[in-house]
């Protein structure tokens, strides 16, 4: 069950305390680049070992493998990574100085998302991601510049159409990964498949929503892709050992059960044992890799929903309405500070000792002494 979006107005300080974390943007971007590059290294290494296997089969097969490896690397890795990097994300981790800018940016991004939904619905057939009725309302809201209606329609689209479409994408990708890794029977190929499928699943979900998670959240998603790739490699080796153990166990049982050394019986037993071992191995790989793909898809979906909810909460926060009012506020603060400084100065002046009368008395005394020295009659007295 989804959490309901808060509609209660709150201050920016309350929003920051409840929803935002101090984040070093440059650090997040650096880690994002590192994670993305690491995924690329894993995919490139997997393709390299696959090509080596093809060269062992035949030299021509190896050269053909090089060609397809380059194509796969470009379209299955570079294209999704670049597309994800260039996709915008909402500004939700904001400060007092950037809050208004964040609201304006998020409003513009919502409009771009609405335009993309309208465009996709008008130019494509058979996809059915977005309801025609809701897209029509979205078009009216854009035409009339009704931001409130646009937000309401987008909320409804995300709650129903986009959620259902994303779930279908996740299920389809998970099944494809499961079957591909179950058939491959190779740890390297399993690693390659799960890295490519999950990366493209993330790209497809992001395209469906029209925006991507923040850099820090993308780092966590890419980290999960790396972990899943390593788990897929380990699971392939582990299930292979299980399959061999099952095969040898069945062969041993068949040999004990058969009292004769019939070659046909032994052959049938070996085939049955091999089939059973492979089936168990493939079944385990299917379950493990399908589960991992569902997890990565759900994680991406969760971050996207969270970001949309946060930008909506941020949009409802009351800030200063205009630059003029902001200037007035700063001017009033300035005047208040001046007034307090003036009051403090007056208090200091009142507490100072009165030096002027003393100086006047000393001057009068000096003048009297001088006059006595100049007048002998006064000097005698």
QUIMOZI-V866139 format. One record per residue. N is the residue number from 0. RES is the residue in one small letter. PSI is psi in whole degrees, 0 to 359 (* if undefined). D_FIRST is the distance of its C-alpha to the first C-alpha in Angstrom with 1 decimal. Layout:
n,res,psi,d_first
N,RES,PSI,D_FIRST
N,RES,PSI,D_FIRST
This chain:
n,res,psi,d_first
0,x,131,0.0
1,x,146,3.8
2,x,140,6.5
3,x,143,9.1
4,x,135,12.3
5,x,131,15.2
6,x,350,18.0
7,x,133,20.5
8,x,142,23.5
9,x,164,24.4
10,x,163,27.4
11,x,323,27.6
12,x,319,28.4
13,x,319,25.3
14,x,314,23.2
15,x,318,25.3
16,x,325,25.0
17,x,325,21.2
18,x,342,20.1
19,x,157,23.2
20,x,146,25.2
21,x,126,28.9
22,x,128,29.2
23,x,109,32.3
24,x,317,31.9
25,x,320,35.0
26,x,317,33.9
27,x,317,30.5
28,x,322,32.3
29,x,312,34.8
30,x,325,32.3
31,x,318,30.5
32,x,321,33.9
33,x,314,34.7
34,x,316,31.6
35,x,319,32.0
36,x,321,35.7
37,x,319,35.0
38,x,318,32.9
39,x,320,35.8
40,x,318,38.3
41,x,316,36.4
42,x,317,36.3
43,x,318,40.0
44,x,319,41.0
45,x,317,39.4
46,x,323,41.2
47,x,313,44.4
48,x,326,44.4
49,x,317,43.6
50,x,321,46.6
51,x,319,48.8
52,x,321,48.0
53,x,323,49.0
54,x,328,52.3
55,x,328,53.0
56,x,307,52.8
57,x,150,55.0
58,x,320,55.8
59,x,318,55.0
60,x,324,51.5
61,x,315,51.1
62,x,322,52.0
63,x,321,49.7
64,x,322,46.9
65,x,315,47.6
66,x,311,47.3
67,x,330,43.9
68,x,319,42.7
69,x,317,43.4
70,x,314,41.7
71,x,317,38.6
72,x,320,38.6
73,x,309,38.9
74,x,334,36.4
75,x,344,33.8
76,x,301,33.9
77,x,315,35.7
78,x,311,34.3
79,x,320,30.6
80,x,314,31.4
81,x,319,33.4
82,x,318,30.9
83,x,320,28.0
84,x,322,30.5
85,x,350,31.5
86,x,136,28.1
87,x,155,27.3
88,x,157,24.5
89,x,150,23.5
90,x,104,25.4
91,x,341,23.1
92,x,83,25.2
93,x,169,27.9
94,x,178,30.9
95,x,321,32.9
96,x,335,35.4
97,x,5,32.9
98,x,313,30.2
99,x,319,31.9
100,x,321,32.5
101,x,317,28.8
102,x,316,27.9
103,x,318,30.5
104,x,315,29.6
105,x,323,25.9
106,x,316,27.1
107,x,320,29.4
108,x,320,26.8
109,x,319,24.5
110,x,321,27.7
111,x,320,28.4
112,x,316,25.0
113,x,316,25.5
114,x,321,29.1
115,x,319,28.0
116,x,318,25.5
117,x,317,28.4
118,x,315,30.8
119,x,317,28.9
120,x,323,28.3
121,x,326,32.0
122,x,350,33.5
123,x,153,31.6
124,x,144,31.4
125,x,352,29.3
126,x,307,26.4
127,x,32,24.2
128,x,317,21.6
129,x,141,21.5
130,x,133,22.2
131,x,322,25.8
132,x,314,25.2
133,x,323,22.8
134,x,324,25.2
135,x,317,28.0
136,x,323,26.4
137,x,318,25.9
138,x,320,29.6
139,x,317,30.7
140,x,321,28.8
141,x,320,30.5
142,x,324,33.8
143,x,1,33.8
144,x,40,32.4
145,x,93,29.7
146,x,323,27.3
147,x,315,25.1
148,x,322,24.7
149,x,316,24.2
150,x,319,21.2
151,x,318,19.7
152,x,317,20.3
153,x,319,19.1
154,x,318,15.7
155,x,321,15.5
156,x,316,16.9
157,x,324,14.4
158,x,326,11.4
159,x,290,13.0
160,x,307,16.2
161,x,320,15.8
162,x,314,12.5
163,x,317,14.1
164,x,320,17.4
165,x,318,16.1
166,x,321,14.6
167,x,318,18.0
168,x,315,19.8
169,x,314,18.3
170,x,315,19.1
171,x,314,22.5
172,x,320,23.4
173,x,317,22.3
174,x,318,24.6
175,x,316,27.4
176,x,316,27.3
177,x,311,27.4
178,x,318,30.3
179,x,315,32.2
180,x,331,32.1
181,x,325,32.9
182,x,326,36.0
183,x,317,37.2
184,x,37,38.2
185,x,131,38.7
186,x,321,37.0
187,x,315,38.1
188,x,322,36.9
189,x,317,33.5
190,x,318,33.2
191,x,312,34.2
192,x,313,31.9
193,x,326,28.7
194,x,313,29.7
195,x,313,30.4
196,x,316,27.5
197,x,320,24.9
198,x,317,26.6
199,x,331,26.8
200,x,315,23.1
201,x,315,22.3
202,x,318,24.9
203,x,319,23.6
204,x,318,20.0
205,x,318,21.5
206,x,322,23.8
207,x,316,21.2
208,x,331,19.4
209,x,359,22.8
210,x,166,22.6
211,x,164,22.3
212,x,168,20.9
213,x,168,23.4
214,x,316,26.3
215,x,324,25.1
216,x,325,21.8
217,x,327,23.8
218,x,316,26.0
219,x,321,23.2
220,x,313,22.3
221,x,324,26.0
222,x,320,26.4
223,x,323,23.8
224,x,316,25.8
225,x,315,28.9
226,x,316,27.6
227,x,323,26.4
228,x,318,29.8
229,x,320,31.6
230,x,319,29.5
231,x,319,30.3
232,x,315,34.0
233,x,320,34.0
234,x,323,32.1
235,x,316,34.7
236,x,321,37.6
237,x,314,36.1
238,x,330,35.4
239,x,319,38.8
240,x,321,40.4
241,x,316,38.5
242,x,317,39.7
243,x,321,43.3
244,x,318,43.2
245,x,318,42.1
246,x,310,44.7
247,x,325,47.5
248,x,317,46.5
249,x,320,46.7
250,x,318,50.0
251,x,318,51.4
252,x,318,50.4
253,x,322,51.9
254,x,322,55.1
255,x,323,55.5
256,x,329,54.9
257,x,122,57.5
258,x,343,61.0
259,x,158,62.6
260,x,44,62.5
261,x,128,61.8
262,x,324,60.7
263,x,317,58.7
264,x,319,56.7
265,x,321,56.0
266,x,316,54.9
267,x,318,52.5
268,x,319,51.1
269,x,317,50.6
270,x,315,48.8
271,x,319,46.5
272,x,316,45.8
273,x,319,45.1
274,x,318,42.8
275,x,318,40.8
276,x,317,40.6
277,x,321,39.4
278,x,317,36.8
279,x,317,35.3
280,x,313,35.5
281,x,320,33.8
282,x,317,31.1
283,x,317,30.2
284,x,321,30.2
285,x,313,28.0
286,x,314,25.3
287,x,309,25.5
288,x,329,25.6
289,x,316,23.0
290,x,316,20.5
291,x,320,21.7
292,x,320,21.2
293,x,320,17.6
294,x,314,17.0
295,x,323,18.9
296,x,317,17.2
297,x,323,13.6
298,x,315,15.2
299,x,315,16.8
300,x,319,13.8
301,x,315,12.0
302,x,321,15.2
303,x,316,15.7
304,x,318,12.6
305,x,315,13.5
306,x,321,17.0
307,x,319,16.5
308,x,319,14.6
309,x,318,17.5
310,x,331,20.2
311,x,320,19.0
312,x,316,19.2
313,x,323,22.6
314,x,334,23.8
315,x,355,23.4
316,x,132,25.6
317,x,121,29.0
318,x,180,31.8
319,x,134,35.5
320,x,332,35.9
321,x,167,38.9
322,x,329,41.3
323,x,315,44.0
324,x,326,42.0
325,x,319,41.2
326,x,320,45.0
327,x,320,45.7
328,x,314,43.4
329,x,323,45.1
330,x,319,48.5
331,x,322,47.8
332,x,319,46.7
333,x,315,49.8
334,x,322,52.0
335,x,319,50.5
336,x,317,51.2
337,x,318,54.8
338,x,318,55.4
339,x,320,54.3
340,x,320,56.6
341,x,316,59.4
342,x,320,59.1
343,x,321,59.1
344,x,320,62.2
345,x,320,64.0
346,x,320,63.3
347,x,320,64.8
348,x,322,67.9
349,x,328,68.5
350,x,351,68.4
351,x,144,71.0
352,x,146,74.7
353,x,108,77.3
354,x,338,79.5
355,x,312,81.4
356,x,320,83.9
357,x,317,84.9
358,x,323,85.6
359,x,319,87.7
360,x,319,89.7
361,x,323,90.4
362,x,319,91.6
363,x,320,94.0
364,x,319,95.4
365,x,317,96.1
366,x,320,97.9
367,x,316,100.0
368,x,320,101.1
369,x,320,102.1
370,x,327,104.1
371,x,321,106.0
372,x,327,107.0
373,x,339,108.3
374,x,114,110.3
375,x,329,112.9
376,x,319,113.2
377,x,327,109.5
378,x,320,109.6
379,x,319,112.3
380,x,*,110.5
